[in-house]
Amino acid sequence: MQDRGYYLARGDKRGYVAVDLYGEVYSLSRQIGVKKADLTKKLGDAQQLPSVEEAKNTISGRLTQQFKGYSNELNLKHKQELQPLFHAKQAMTQQHRQARADQKQMHENRWQAEEQERSARLRKGFQGLWDRLTGAYQRTCAKNEKETQKSLSAG
């Protein structure tokens, strides 16, 4: 009977009852069409059977264990299926971090090259002094500042 989802129990009014997985109680003698005396001969004393509440608790415990087993099995399956995706995510994260670091380094190198180019426009020595006297130094500084602002706003 248990293979089919029914559990034998002691009833309140009737001697033998069957309890299904949903907790429904069925009179065993009525369901199989056998008299109570014949059932007593075949099954023994009904008082030795668990009560209906005990049978329901047993069913509930077994179903809980079975569902926990299914849940654990499903969680393990999901974890195994997600493992390749997790590794791909980690690899992608590393690639993105490396790309951002490379881009930052490239920007820093470009900034330094532009700064050196702007600095090289300012002449030194007597030529620099001459540029200051003629105003070429101030024009070059203004041009450098505009390029710097343009570079900052574009970056």
C-alpha positions in Angstrom: 0.0 0.0 0.0 2.8 2.4 0.8 4.2 2.0 -2.7 0.9 3.4 -4.0 0.8 6.3 -1.5 -1.5 4.8 1.1 -0.6 4.1 4.8 -2.5 1.7 7.1 -3.7 3.3 10.3 -6.1 2.9 13.2 -9.3 4.8 12.8 -11.4 6.6 15.4 -14.7 5.0 14.5 -13.5 2.1 12.3 -10.8 -0.3 13.0 -8.7 0.0 9.9 -8.3 3.0 7.7 -6.0 4.0 4.8 -4.5 7.5 4.7 -3.3 8.9 1.4 -0.5 11.3 0.7 -3.0 14.2 0.8 -4.1 13.3 4.3 -7.5 11.9 3.2 -8.8 9.0 5.4 -10.6 6.1 3.8 -12.3 3.2 5.5 -10.4 0.1 4.4 -13.3 -2.4 4.8 -15.5 -0.1 2.6 -12.9 0.5 0.0 -12.0 -3.1 -0.6 -15.4 -4.6 0.2 -14.3 -6.9 3.0 -15.9 -7.1 6.5 -14.0 -5.9 9.6 -13.8 -9.5 11.0 -12.0 -10.7 7.9 -9.6 -7.7 8.0 -8.9 -8.4 11.7 -8.0 -12.1 10.8 -5.7 -11.0 8.0 -4.1 -7.8 9.5 -4.2 -8.6 13.2 -5.2 -6.2 16.0 -6.0 -2.6 14.9 -4.8 -1.2 18.2 -1.2 -1.9 17.3 -1.4 0.3 14.2 -0.5 4.0 14.4 -3.3 6.5 14.8 -4.5 8.7 11.8 -2.5 11.7 13.2 0.6 9.6 13.6 0.2 8.3 10.0 -0.2 11.9 8.7 2.9 12.9 10.6 4.8 10.0 9.1 3.7 10.9 5.6 4.6 14.5 6.2 8.0 13.6 7.4 8.7 11.3 4.5 7.4 13.8 1.9 9.6 16.5 3.6 12.7 14.4 3.3 11.8 13.5 -0.3 11.3 17.1 -1.3 14.5 18.1 0.5 16.3 15.5 -1.5 14.8 16.7 -4.7 15.7 20.3 -3.7 19.3 19.4 -2.9 19.6 17.5 -6.2 18.2 20.4 -8.1 20.5 22.9 -6.4 23.5 20.7 -7.2 22.4 20.4 -10.8 22.0 24.2 -11.1 25.4 24.7 -9.5 27.0 22.4 -12.0 25.2 24.1 -14.9 26.2 27.5 -13.7 29.9 26.6 -13.2 31.0 27.2 -16.8 29.1 30.5 -16.8 30.8 31.5 -13.6 34.2 30.8 -15.1 33.3 32.7 -18.2 32.2 35.7 -16.1 35.5 35.6 -14.2 37.4 35.5 -17.4 35.4 38.4 -18.9 35.9 40.4 -15.7 39.6 40.0 -15.9 39.6 41.0 -19.6 37.6 44.1 -18.8 39.9 45.1 -16.0 43.0 44.6 -18.2 41.4 46.6 -21.0 40.6 49.4 -18.6 44.1 49.4 -17.2 45.6 49.4 -20.8 43.3 52.3 -21.7 44.3 54.3 -18.6 48.0 53.7 -19.4 47.5 54.7 -23.0 45.7 58.0 -21.9 48.5 58.7 -19.4 51.2 58.2 -22.1 49.2 60.4 -24.6 48.8 63.1 -21.9 52.6 63.0 -21.2 53.4 63.2 -24.9 51.1 66.1 -25.4 52.6 67.9 -22.4 56.1 67.4 -23.7 55.0 68.7 -27.1 53.5 71.8 -25.6 56.6 72.3 -23.4 58.9 72.0 -26.3 57.2 75.0 -28.0 58.6 77.3 -25.4 62.1 78.2 -26.3 64.8 78.5 -23.7 67.8 80.6 -23.2 68.3 83.9 -25.2 65.6 82.8 -27.7 63.1 82.3 -24.8 64.0 85.8 -23.5 63.5 87.2 -26.9 60.1 85.5 -27.2 59.1 87.1 -23.8 60.1 90.5 -25.0 58.2 90.2 -28.3 55.1 88.5 -26.9 55.6 85.2 -28.7 55.9 83.5 -25.3 52.5 84.7 -24.1 50.9 83.6 -27.4 52.5 80.2 -27.2 51.3 79.9 -23.5 47.8 80.9 -24.5 47.8 78.3 -27.4 49.1 75.6 -25.0 46.3 76.5 -22.5 43.6 76.2 -25.2 45.0 72.8 -26.3 45.1 71.7 -22.7 41.5 72.7 -22.1 40.4 71.1 -25.4 42.2 67.9 -24.5 40.7 67.8 -21.0 37.1 68.4 -22.3 37.6 65.7 -25.0 39.0 63.1 -22.6 
